[in-house]
Amino acid sequence: MTKRRILMLSSDFLPNIGGVAAYVYEVSKQLLQEGHEVTILTKYDGFGWQIREEILDRLRVIRVPFAPVKKLQDLEYVVRTRKIIKDLIAREAIDIIHWHTLNKDAKVMRGIQFPKGVIVHTNHFVWFREMYRAGQFAKLQRMIPFTDHIIAPSHEIEEMSRAVFPDGGVTRIPNGVDPTSFYPDGTLGAKTRLDYGIPDDHTVVVTTNRMSEEKGMGYLIDAIPELLQKYEKLSFIMAGDGPELRYFEGKISESTRNNPRVHFLGRIRNNDILPIVNAGDIFLQTSLEEGCSISVLEAMACAKPVVATLVGGNPDIVRHDVTGVMIAPKSSKAVAQGLEKLISNPDKATLYGENGKKAVHEELNWEQLTKRIVALYNESLAQKLG
């Protein structure tokens, strides 16, 4: 194995929660485990000029200040981060720059020349999707400069990326999960149920979704009253914050008369996700737009059957009637029907959960997926440098 020196650039990183931060952390951790050198270049929120360097789980992390004043952000993050990258290229013989967020990191990369190494970008979709659908191809081409290869986590993102960059390299590599961090744990799940006063004989639907419009949680909120009325032994756990959280809490309170079987947890920490997912019997994802959902993969690793909307990368990782149930987006009726398929057939739900866990252990885990990323690094270097 050839040892590579890899620089991960991502303005979104721990302690942030979410898909991009998790992706950068998990891939970097796996690269390190396989013997490569990894430096993560990111930000910390706050005023000041001090660059912080730390070791996080053996990973070298360099943080640049990121002021909460928009006019200062480019000065503090973009300019200084670009200088650090140039210094690292000169001093440490970096082989790969792997960058992530399309807004700030794209501005940083605009000033980087890297003829002796390879630049890789993982298209995490959020900004890209909006500009793609607005037909802003030229702007996207300017925002992703000097990039040798693009990683697309889903078929949808792969098709969009190829449309914008017909002459560039695009490879689909899905997101993954660490099965040593997410796994079935009945004892932990039972304790979490007890903490929230949920009886052992209830079927529990769990979702770990941001309470915002694009996540489609309103369709679940509309479906809950009738489901609670129909199934006396049914409870819901909803973890996540967002601009619609208070509205949803009020709506459920009004429509169910403060039914104690609906639990809003608000914002949760990363290390709280495992017990919450294990407390459930069914995992629900209602997104209207999705790249490659890490929360769905976490649920699959915990042997939970998944009910997910037929959007974005969801059908790439959830096999209908094998690991879960795919439903139409933007429909409270579809949410209810998808859940009822599993609520009414617990044996099928258990089988789907086991199938999902098997898929994670065989393919959708960071160890396997990082090997594909390293192969892409090596192929790209061979093509560029000969």
C-alpha angles and dihedrals in degrees: 000000000000111000112232130202106221130189115200112201116193130145085198111070142125134339080041113090123221143076102297095048091047092048094052093046097046097044091046092049091050093047089053091049090054091056104263125130113244132188120183116207113196143132141265122210116246147069122286143076101250117121110213124211122191143160114240115184088335090309118126108231125188116193126197120199116258113197120214088232113092096215090057097046097081091045095050103034110024101039097039095042091051090053092050091052091051090050092049092049090052098042106032106034095237113203100189135029108195111186131184128178115073099213113046098016092050089056090051093050093050089078098045125103112189111172095156097052144034130264116211126184126196108211103221089181108223102106092023093058095053094048093042092055091047088056093243095147095142091053091049090051089054092047095054101052130172092001115153098193139010125212113211115196094203141029090249093054090044092055093046092047092050090050092054095038105032092163097043131089115262125176128180113228114161126221120261146195136232108246090201089061098038118042140131112284115170094181092054091046092050091050091051091051089051090050090057096040095247114155118239093240095057124107105232124207113201129193128176099193136139111252097236136115098260091056093063095223091144089073090058091047090054092048098049102078094056093043091052090050092049097045117043093189099053128112135178131215115192117185122186141070132231143132094295098049098098092044091052092047090052093046093051091046090053098041096045100031092243094311107198091215093077115077123189109193100179119204114003134191122246092250091055094061097079097059092043094051091046090053089065134081095197130029118213128199117181102176121154091201126024140167109194107322114228090188089060090050090050090054092048090051088055089054094250120148111237131223106195139164119256095247139115115333097348095098089049091066106022115065111206113243090001107067098001148326124287116212137187115265124240094031128111088190091057090049091053094045093047092051093045091056088065100031089058094045112043093170090058090046090053092049092050090049092053091047090052093051090051091052090053094049093047102041121342098072130106094244093061095038094048089055087058090049091051090049088053090050091052095046091048092050091049092051094047101040101027 
